[in-house]
Amino acid sequence: MHIFNTFAASCALLGFLASGASHAGGASNNTCPVGVLDGSPGDATDTLDLEFGPDTSELTRCLERRHNVKVVIQVNNFCRDIWNKQADGSLTPVTKVSECKPGRAYALGNIKNMLNDYEITHGMRPGKDFEVVAVVHSGGGDLVLQDGYSFVDSTKGNVTISNPFQDDVQDLMDRGVRFLFCQNTTRGFIRSGKLPSLQDGEGSATDALIPGVEYTTAGVTAIADLQRQGYMAVQP
């Protein structure tokens, strides 16, 4: 208990020292909350009590730590759903990223919500108060491939990548999120014909990635390494 209280006091002190920085509506980012996600700045409805009901503000926990926050998110699948329900009521397995319904991409919505909570609700600044890194491996690799990229595979012939979530990934990168793609997964995608092989003489795996996506040698070790550097790991 003593250790927890010391940590909380340290966080409060850090917040006090940085409280000179003003954010949305001129409020300090130590206010709880600084802004409301569904409200417009200056709008009379821009309070939690008017959005959810009386006494909501008193029941709401806000972040204590709002400076030097570092998060690593594991993205190891491409869709939040295992099955898609068809018009006739039948269920079909989701086996391709193109079969994943709009808004159901794995982890991307969670990352967007995290950014909104940091920036809008708590008045934190990307790149200064917080950093977010998404480590992509296994099935998540489909999300960082370039939609419409075409190449020739030695066994499949002409292949065109389909990724309906490219814009979502690019939007997150534009907001400061780094995407690191596992090279072990990359090798597996090359072997299965999802990505081009240099041996086929047309295109490359790197060219087929969404511009701005980076590599890491192995996704799971990158997560451990980032944790060692002070990043907090999140599994959506």
RATA-V167630 format. One record per residue. N is the residue number from 1. RES is the residue in one small letter. SS is DSSP state (alpha for helix, beta for strand, coil for the rest). BURIAL is # if it has 9 or more other ideal C-beta (glycine too) atoms within 8 Angstrom, else .. D_LAST is the distance of its C-alpha to the last C-alpha in Angstrom with 2 decimals. Layout:
n:res:ss:burial:d_last
N:RES:SS:BURIAL:D_LAST
N:RES:SS:BURIAL:D_LAST
This chain:
n:res:ss:burial:d_last
1:m:coil:.:28.82
2:h:alpha:.:30.99
3:i:alpha:.:28.35
4:f:alpha:.:25.75
5:n:alpha:.:28.45
6:t:alpha:.:29.41
7:f:alpha:.:25.90
8:a:alpha:#:25.64
9:a:alpha:.:29.13
10:s:alpha:.:28.33
11:c:alpha:#:25.39
12:a:alpha:#:27.78
13:l:alpha:.:30.44
14:l:alpha:#:28.28
15:g:alpha:#:27.46
16:f:alpha:.:31.21
17:l:alpha:.:32.32
18:a:coil:#:30.08
19:s:coil:#:30.88
20:g:coil:.:33.49
21:a:coil:.:30.98
22:s:beta:.:30.82
23:h:coil:#:28.20
24:a:alpha:#:27.94
25:g:alpha:.:31.09
26:g:alpha:.:32.54
27:a:coil:#:30.52
28:s:beta:#:29.48
29:n:coil:#:25.81
30:n:coil:.:26.49
31:t:coil:.:27.08
32:c:coil:.:24.70
33:p:coil:#:23.51
34:v:coil:#:24.95
35:g:coil:#:24.14
36:v:coil:#:22.76
37:l:coil:.:20.37
38:d:coil:.:22.59
39:g:coil:#:25.86
40:s:coil:.:28.21
41:p:coil:.:29.68
42:g:coil:.:32.89
43:d:coil:.:32.31
44:a:coil:.:33.66
45:t:coil:.:30.52
46:d:coil:#:28.33
47:t:coil:#:27.67
48:l:alpha:#:25.18
49:d:alpha:#:28.17
50:l:alpha:.:29.40
51:e:alpha:#:26.05
52:f:alpha:.:25.07
53:g:coil:.:28.33
54:p:coil:.:30.62
55:d:coil:.:29.43
56:t:coil:#:25.79
57:s:alpha:#:26.05
58:e:alpha:.:27.32
59:l:alpha:.:24.42
60:t:coil:#:21.75
61:r:coil:.:20.15
62:c:coil:.:19.78
63:l:coil:.:18.68
64:e:coil:.:21.40
65:r:coil:.:20.48
66:r:coil:#:20.78
67:h:coil:#:22.32
68:n:coil:.:21.40
69:v:beta:#:17.66
70:k:beta:#:15.84
71:v:beta:#:12.13
72:v:beta:#:10.86
73:i:beta:#:7.48
74:q:beta:#:7.44
75:v:beta:#:7.88
76:n:coil:#:9.67
77:n:coil:#:10.20
78:f:coil:#:11.90
79:c:beta:#:11.51
80:r:coil:.:9.61
81:d:coil:#:13.02
82:i:coil:.:15.14
83:w:beta:.:18.28
84:n:beta:#:19.95
85:k:beta:.:22.69
86:q:coil:.:25.94
87:a:coil:.:28.79
88:d:coil:.:30.77
89:g:coil:.:28.04
90:s:coil:.:27.33
91:l:beta:.:23.97
92:t:beta:.:23.43
93:p:beta:.:20.78
94:v:coil:#:18.55
95:t:coil:.:19.74
96:k:coil:.:19.84
97:v:alpha:#:17.73
98:s:alpha:.:20.73
99:e:alpha:#:20.31
100:c:coil:#:16.88
101:k:coil:.:17.77
102:p:coil:.:17.70
103:g:coil:.:14.70
104:r:coil:#:12.55
105:a:beta:#:11.32
106:y:coil:#:7.94
107:a:coil:#:5.71
108:l:alpha:#:9.20
109:g:alpha:#:9.51
110:n:alpha:#:6.75
111:i:alpha:#:8.69
112:k:alpha:#:11.83
113:n:alpha:.:11.33
114:m:alpha:#:10.86
115:l:alpha:#:14.00
116:n:alpha:#:15.83
117:d:alpha:#:15.32
118:y:alpha:#:16.57
119:e:alpha:#:19.33
120:i:alpha:#:20.57
121:t:alpha:#:19.96
122:h:coil:#:20.67
123:g:coil:#:22.89
124:m:coil:#:21.31
125:r:coil:#:22.36
126:p:beta:#:20.24
127:g:coil:.:21.74
128:k:coil:.:23.70
129:d:coil:#:21.67
130:f:beta:#:18.21
131:e:beta:#:16.82
132:v:beta:#:13.50
133:v:beta:#:13.27
134:a:beta:#:11.04
135:v:beta:#:12.09
136:v:beta:#:12.45
137:h:coil:#:13.92
138:s:alpha:#:14.89
139:g:alpha:.:14.15
140:g:alpha:#:12.14
141:g:alpha:#:15.58
142:d:alpha:#:16.86
143:l:alpha:#:15.03
144:v:alpha:#:17.15
145:l:beta:#:20.42
146:q:coil:#:23.15
147:d:coil:#:23.93
148:g:coil:.:27.59
149:y:coil:#:28.25
150:s:beta:.:31.02
151:f:beta:#:32.46
152:v:beta:#:34.67
153:d:beta:#:33.48
154:s:coil:.:36.23
155:t:coil:.:35.38
156:k:coil:.:33.56
157:g:beta:.:35.82
158:n:beta:.:34.59
159:v:beta:#:30.82
160:t:beta:.:29.04
161:i:coil:#:25.31
162:s:coil:#:23.54
163:n:coil:#:20.33
164:p:coil:#:20.12
165:f:coil:#:17.11
166:q:alpha:#:19.09
167:d:alpha:.:19.96
168:d:alpha:#:16.39
169:v:alpha:#:15.75
170:q:alpha:#:19.17
171:d:alpha:#:18.66
172:l:alpha:#:15.74
173:m:alpha:#:18.02
174:d:alpha:.:20.83
175:r:coil:.:19.02
176:g:coil:#:18.79
177:v:coil:#:15.50
178:r:beta:#:16.50
179:f:beta:#:15.31
180:l:beta:#:16.46
181:f:beta:#:17.15
182:c:beta:#:18.01
183:q:alpha:#:21.74
184:n:alpha:#:21.61
185:t:alpha:#:19.52
186:t:alpha:#:22.03
187:r:alpha:.:24.87
188:g:alpha:.:23.50
189:f:alpha:#:23.19
190:i:alpha:#:26.77
191:r:alpha:.:28.06
192:s:alpha:.:26.66
193:g:coil:#:28.06
194:k:coil:#:24.86
195:l:coil:#:26.03
196:p:coil:#:29.67
197:s:coil:#:31.63
198:l:alpha:.:34.21
199:q:alpha:.:36.62
200:d:alpha:#:36.73
201:g:coil:.:38.07
202:e:coil:.:36.08
203:g:coil:#:32.97
204:s:coil:.:30.46
205:a:coil:#:26.79
206:t:coil:.:26.50
207:d:coil:#:28.28
208:a:coil:#:25.90
209:l:beta:#:22.83
210:i:coil:#:21.93
211:p:coil:.:24.13
212:g:coil:.:22.46
213:v:coil:#:19.96
214:e:beta:.:20.82
215:y:beta:#:20.95
216:t:beta:#:20.10
217:t:coil:.:22.17
218:a:coil:#:19.43
219:g:alpha:#:15.66
220:v:alpha:.:15.32
221:t:alpha:#:18.28
222:a:alpha:#:17.15
223:i:alpha:#:14.08
224:a:alpha:.:16.68
225:d:alpha:.:19.14
226:l:alpha:#:17.10
227:q:alpha:#:16.37
228:r:alpha:.:20.14
229:q:coil:.:20.66
230:g:coil:.:18.98
231:y:coil:#:15.43
232:m:beta:.:12.82
233:a:beta:#:9.95
234:v:beta:#:6.28
235:q:beta:.:3.85
236:p:coil:#:0.00
